Amino acid sequence: MRLLLDTCALLWFVDDADQLSATARQQLADGDNEVFVSVASYWEIVIKYHKGRLELPCEPDEWFSAAVAEDALLDVEAPDITALHRLGSPGEHKDPFDRLLIATASRLDLAIVTSDVRFAPYGVKVVW
């Protein structure tokens, strides 16, 4: 399976936190699965860190570089941005970072590892 971590799942996975579900933990540990992280999660982490809403043991650049292998990082590409209009109005999910993750997952046929129930109405596969 090809998995895209949402930002919270990434933070919990790196911290080996209890918030990560057993199913998510199992899928992430499965060596047959490919795990990806969107550059949108990097942006979200940097913004939250500098607003004082996220604590990290070091600067976000250093943390992200240590946490995410370069070959696992997915750029937000033009098709993702143009696909946002197909998601409809932000009614169900207003978070722009999550909406970019949904667009990327849809384009690349990835399952999203997330505890956020607001992803499901968009037709992407959710692992939790």
Secondary structure, DSSP 8 states (H G I E B T S, - for coil): -EEEE-HHHHHHHHHT-TTS-HHHHHHHH-TTSEEEEEHHHHHHHHHHHHTTS---SS-HHHHHHHHS-GGGEE---HHHHHHGGGG-STTS---HHHHHHHHHHHHHT-EEE-S-GGGGGGT--EE-
